Amino acid sequence: MAVDKLLPRLPDLIVHKIFRLIPTKLAIRSTIVSKQWASVWSLGVPLLDFDDEGDSTDHDGDNLVRRKLLFIDFVESCMKHCGKKKLLELDSFRLRMRYDSELIGATRIDKWFSFVVDRCVKELDISIQRKDDNDPVKSTYYCIPHTILNAQFLTGLNLEHVRIQESIDLISLPLLKTMSLNTVLFDCRMHSDRSLWMGCPSIEHLSLTSCSFSSLQCSTITVINSSLKFLQVMYCKCVSFQLRDENLESVIFTSEFSQLHSICLLNECVKLKYISIYAQHAKICEIPGTCRDNVKANIDIPNLRVFGYDGYLLPNDVISMKARNPLAALIKLNWDAEEEVLELTFLPPWTHFPTWRDFLQNFDCFDKLELDIRHDAIAEVNYLSLLIELLRTLLLQVLTFSENFRKTFSPPLPNIKYVRISIVRLRCPQTVARVSALINSLHWMAPSATITLNYWDYGPPESSGESSGEDE
């Protein structure tokens, strides 16, 4: 009984909770000094946490090998214990070790994962670091088996320092909510129809950190998922990044990869509220203007050459951009949802003036700015022409800054040298008058620029035509 005095007498439920918070090795050690704790452990704890303690301070080769073999035996003895206690479910399994194929084959580790998946494991935290991190041979990575990628009860998955092979067609993680991939090597292209997260219909949080691809030709990250809400991509080696997620609310993208070329957030991302992009070497960036709620966007791309924006701005949107020597920006003013056009009519145009001025200021360092005012439903002139023209009038008003506003605020584009405006318009005197007012506003917006106005007139199908304005 003397040994029991080393640990306090606690309710069994509290001891059980303590076991869930500490590594398995420490939990087993505690059973030596307390019969109560040993009794609770013997009943089975639905959590296994193994860590081979990283690099040993003992650099003697024989001792290091002996220690790793003891670790392997310890893991397997704990699994045998769980099997004897008929533990049917595991809440969590955590494994951190260095992979040495000469000491333990991949098949042996695969069996560990089969064991925990068979027990309906809910959370997996796996870090299997290579024996030599600088070894360029991809076979030195431990390759994640399909057993893990088809764990039907898994809700959380964290993978570090492992490899995911190309044949990932049969992925089924129906309950997965959170996925974190750190220093993972992909053999496959993360494109739309075969990406890892396509088999995760419930995922809400996805994080990719320092991931890379076995071939530069397939190093494209495309994220398409209808349930994803939060996405973070940090320091991954990809040449392009494309995002198309209708429920995504927040995206953070950071890259210093020298061969990154483009970042495209497509118009399907209608629920975005927060965008943060830092990309040292990217050349092209596109972000959506179709978001239904106010957006806060911080974009820092020092070597940006071309920027694209397609959609509209809400009065309280905040978009900030930094670029060292950009070439061109293409801004498309668009509003596709017919039911939302009517809501727009209740917004006085001047409520947008500060937002648009702040937005346009981002492009004063560009060589060229192109503004394209159009509507995708323009072909259906026969029954939508009045509604479309109402929309077009509102879009023209947004850029037609009032005289009082112009007297109060400085112009947003004092240094830009070239501005080009393209307008698709209904042929009528009212629209012509509004275009004339827009031209006056443009001269205030960009006082040093050469302004080119191009417009395409349309009317009934038999009289539709195209005409172009002259340089102003």
Buried (B, 14 or more C-beta within 10 A) or exposed (E): EEEBEEBEEBEEEEBBEBBEEEBBBEBBEBBEBBEBBBEBBEEBBBBBBBBBEEEEEEEEEEEBEEBBEEBBEBBBEBBEBBEEEEBEEBBBBBBBBBBBEEBBEBEEBBBBBEBBBEBBBBBBBBBBBBEEEEEEEEEBBBBBBBBBBBBEBBBBBBBBBBBBBEEBEEBBBBBBBBBBBBBBBBBBBBBEEBBBBBBBBEBBBBBBBBBBBBEEEBBBBBBBBEBBBBBBBBBBBBBBBBBBBBBBBBBBBBBEBEEBBBBBBBBBBBBBBBBBBBBBBBBBBBBBBBBEEEBBBBBBBBBBBBBBBBBBBBBEBEBEBBBEEBEBBBBBBBBBEEEEBEEBEEEEBBEBBEBBBBBBBBBBBBBBBBBBBBBEBBEEBEEBBEBBBBBBBBBBBBBBBBEEBBEEBEBBBEEBEBBBBBBBBBBEEEBEEBBEBBBBBBBBBBEEBEBBBBBBBBEEEEEBEEEEBEEB
